[in-house]
Amino acid sequence: MSKQKELYITNNCDDFEWDDYLEQLDEMFSDHVGRYAVVTSYNHGWDNAEVLGGFEIKETRDIVDTIGPNSDWNITIKQLGKRLYDVRLSDHDGVSNYRVGITNHYQEL
């Protein structure tokens, strides 16, 4: 099966839909489990803050669990390269855009 290039996910859905989204996340990010995600944004949240952060990908759902807030959200993930993604998050605060790069090792941020 070929890897997906774009994925739309919402956490405002039924359980069976959520399970489908998790399967799609597995398809897109399974090669990255055990690697690290470096996340940048220039319009994070209601105050359009600049952020730089990172985390280890222990499960494919860590991508949305870490970026998504504890509220209803919609996320679109576009694959730009083998280890580079654009993530667009819409929630009650507005729209935030993130760039996620995947590395083989932890980087001091």
C-alpha positions in Angstrom: 0.0 0.0 0.0 1.4 3.4 -0.9 1.9 6.1 1.8 -0.7 8.9 2.0 0.4 12.4 1.0 -2.4 14.3 2.8 -4.6 13.4 5.8 -7.6 15.1 7.4 -8.4 14.3 11.0 -11.0 15.6 13.5 -11.4 14.5 17.1 -15.0 15.6 17.0 -16.2 12.3 15.6 -17.6 8.8 16.5 -15.4 6.1 17.8 -15.4 4.1 14.5 -14.3 7.3 12.6 -11.5 7.9 15.2 -10.3 4.3 14.6 -10.2 5.0 10.9 -8.2 8.2 11.5 -5.7 6.3 13.7 -5.2 3.7 10.9 -4.5 6.5 8.5 -2.0 8.0 10.9 -0.3 4.6 11.2 0.0 4.5 7.4 1.5 8.0 7.3 3.8 7.8 10.3 4.7 4.2 11.1 8.2 4.6 9.7 8.9 7.4 12.1 8.1 5.6 15.4 11.2 5.8 17.6 12.4 9.0 15.9 11.9 12.6 17.0 9.6 15.3 15.7 10.8 18.9 15.6 7.8 21.3 15.5 7.9 25.0 14.6 5.1 27.5 14.2 4.9 31.3 13.7 1.1 31.5 14.5 0.4 29.1 17.3 -2.8 29.7 19.3 -4.9 32.7 19.8 -1.9 35.0 20.3 -0.1 33.8 17.1 3.0 32.9 19.2 6.2 31.6 17.7 7.0 28.1 19.0 9.8 25.6 18.7 9.5 22.2 20.3 10.1 18.6 19.9 9.1 15.1 21.1 9.8 11.5 20.6 7.3 9.6 18.5 6.5 6.6 20.6 3.2 5.9 18.8 1.9 7.3 15.5 -1.0 9.1 17.3 1.6 11.2 19.3 1.6 13.6 16.3 -2.0 14.7 16.9 -2.0 14.1 20.7 1.0 16.4 21.1 0.0 19.2 18.6 -3.8 19.1 19.2 -5.2 20.9 22.3 -7.6 19.5 24.9 -10.6 20.6 22.9 -12.3 20.0 19.6 -10.0 20.4 16.6 -9.5 19.6 12.9 -6.0 18.8 11.6 -4.8 18.5 8.0 -1.4 16.9 7.5 0.4 17.3 4.2 3.6 15.3 3.5 6.2 17.6 1.8 9.1 15.2 1.8 10.2 11.9 3.2 10.5 13.4 6.7 8.8 16.8 6.4 5.2 17.7 7.0 2.9 20.7 7.1 0.2 20.6 9.8 -2.8 22.9 9.8 -4.8 22.9 13.1 -8.2 24.6 13.4 -9.7 24.9 16.9 -11.6 27.4 19.1 -8.6 29.7 19.0 -8.4 29.9 15.2 -6.0 28.4 12.7 -2.4 27.5 13.5 0.2 26.2 11.0 3.1 24.0 12.0 6.1 22.5 10.2 7.1 19.1 11.5 10.5 17.6 10.6 11.4 14.1 11.6 15.0 13.4 12.8 16.8 10.2 13.9 17.9 11.7 17.2 17.0 14.1 20.0 18.0 17.7 19.2 18.5 20.4 21.8 16.0 23.1 21.0 
